[in-house]
Each structure stands twice: as structure tokens, then as C-alpha cells.
């Protein structure tokens, strides 16, 4: 395997400058600017109008598959098919991004517009310097390029039926790829795909991690991006093997729930994860037996359908106890949806 210095030297000989085509309307071109570090920072720095982002997302959603591929080919012809499929599939994935993301999904593709545009911009930024280089090249060099974005592309391709990418990612993890290595591209690619063989490999890797806290963290920090079935399976692994005792588990659960969880809270974390697993096994059945169960039940509902969770939370705001209403407000704030803000405002 290469060192980072060797890898970047070799990539530097291949890399070429690239720019977003001037054929796009200026607002859309700004949104897709590959030189912005993140879409959020670009929006803040350049004051790109939100309507430009939403109009671009709406335009892409309305395109036929053929026209969507043609659009992407203007930036990344060698990976246009893969990026187009990733755009389509992204509407069914969690709609939040960033450090405060939650694994919530929404049936309305407009809810995921920001997340999908952010990913599309990152994919364009990834592909532009390597014209003519397909996904085989990007996947081989994943650890030295953009592991999360390449992982998402490979997960999309696995869901499309290209199961050979499961073996490729396993080869990365096992050190069988010269330019490869273990990283979030492996865990996110396998967990967000829909191949049970990939899920099983990550489960086994998590159990084998033992004292490798770094490996455990790499795995757990991408669990929230997993396929819904894979997420539930990973919860089972954590509970069955007593992994709540590790700091990486507490940190990951803190991201899922939006609160700071200390490693010394193992008993409470085990209890909450077990309750969450029960709620995920019976989606749509919202208990009102206290604030903790109310929050976890709403969270499990939002995991599948944030719109439905908003409706349930609104019911709690009308008829729940004071503590249950507070749990509902907390969940609605985490959803970050306009309907949720309106429901909260009307309840007080």
C-alpha cells in the first residue's frame, strides 16, 4: 500500500484543472461551484439564494433519466451514469447533512434537496480533475480522494445491482488494493448498500475490533447513513456484544439522539438502544408511556418517515403530559422542518 505522500504525488501527476460549465444559469453554476469547501460555507460566503438551490433540485428531479445523465455529462462524463443514479436514489436517504445530522427520511424529495445538491457538488468536485476516469479509478483511490462521497456512490451502485463493489470494498479493508485502505468509504459503502453480505462483513469487523477504538469509531460514525435494515442489525450487534461500554458507541449514539452521552452511562445507553430497537421493529406505533418512550418512538418513526413523525408529534403536543410535550418539541426541533416549527409555534 502507498503512503499518503506517495499517493498524493502520484495523483498530482494525473490531476487536471476543471471548471463548471458556463452553459448553466449563473445561479445554478454558483450552487455547483466545486471550489466551495461545503455548500453551507458557500451559501454563507457568496449569499447564493436558496431559490437557486431549490430550483436546480426541482429541475433535476423533473428530468427524465436520459436527460439527467446528459446534464451530469457536462461535468463528469466518465461517471455520469453513476452520479445520476446517486441523485435519484438520494431522495430515499437521510435528508440532513453535517455534524448535527440525524438519520431521518422524508417522502417529499424537496426535503432532501440541500443534502442531494451538496452531494452532487462534491461528486462534481471529485470528478472534474480526472476527466475520462471512471468509478473504477475513483474507487481505487478512495482513501486519498473523498472517502464519504465515494462510499455513497458505491452504495448507490450496490443498490443498483452491481454487487462486485461489495468485494472491492472488502478488498480495501483487507489491504488487497495497492491504492486502497480502510476508511469511511468502506463502511458507508457497505452499510448504505442493500447487500446483506456487506452488512455482515461490517458487523463482523465491529465485533472483532476489540481494543481498536479507531476502527470502532470509523464503523460507528457511518452507521446513521446505513440502509434501514442494516441500521437495525447494527443496533443488535451493539446490544448483543455489550458495545455500549465503548466511547465510540456513546459518541455515535450522541449524534443519533442529538445529546452528549458519556461513556459512563452504559446502563442508560443500553436501555435506550434496546427501546429504540423495539420501536424500529413496530414502526408507526407511538407509545405515550413517558417522555423517554415518546421521544424514542417519534425518533423511530422519523427514521422512516419524518412527515409522519411530525403528525404524531403534533398529536402529542395537543394531548400529552408536560414532559411528553417537551419530548415532542425536542424531536420536532431535530427534524428541522417547517411543518414542525409551525406545529411547535401553534402549541404554545
Order of alpha helices (4+ residues) and beta strands (2+ residues): alpha-alpha-alpha-alpha-alpha-alpha-alpha-alpha-alpha-alpha-alpha-alpha-alpha-alpha-alpha-alpha-alpha-alpha-alpha-alpha
